[in-house]
């Protein structure tokens, strides 16, 4: 008896089939006959699929969408094409994106995406045999251009001790992000130094250099080259 796999597993163009023989016994106890043990066997096909794409994601950027992907074995593939569509089912067109390598991944910056627009992306990966496999679709929404210095999110607020802070820097320059008390004294410096234009994230766990901050009102201050913006933050225990 041969048992074959019903379907391939995962999304891969690398299918490794391993064979193993499995044996088992089954006791028979038919009426008026002595118990007997029969040995049964089967040849089992174990299908192991190796991942082709280990990372595939889309993130909003300043006036566009950054699509990031990683291949498990990039040298085995002859080409990778990023395609975009306005709908999940197409039609699909090749994206003329700016490409850069980042930590073993490829990042494609799609600047042609309309600010705030939502798009679908897919990858077409070609192997040396000529076979093409498609991954996706993946949905992404384009960011809007950064026009001013802003604290775009301070949450949760009130907080019991941990807050997430998102901020936007409209141009390159020295940036400082601080938490101040009601008297304007610095409680914690979260960011200090030059940053390029972009959107950033920081976190404050409700701590100071002397220990946990006391319950009360605080201010989150973002500075860029003499310009400052503030957001109030209530700390509760």
Secondary structure, 3 states (H helix, E strand, C coil): CEECCCCCCCCCCEEEEEEEEEEEEEEECCCCCCCEEEEEEEEEEEEEEECCEEEEEEEEECCEEEEEEEECCHHHEEEEEEEEECCCCCCCEECCCEEEEECCEEEEEECCCCCCCEEEEEEEEEECCCCEEEEEEEEEECCCCCCCCEEEEEECCCECCCEEEEEEECCCEEEEEEEEECCCCEEEEEEEEEECCEEEEEEECCEECCEECCCEEEEEEEEECCEEEEEEEEECC
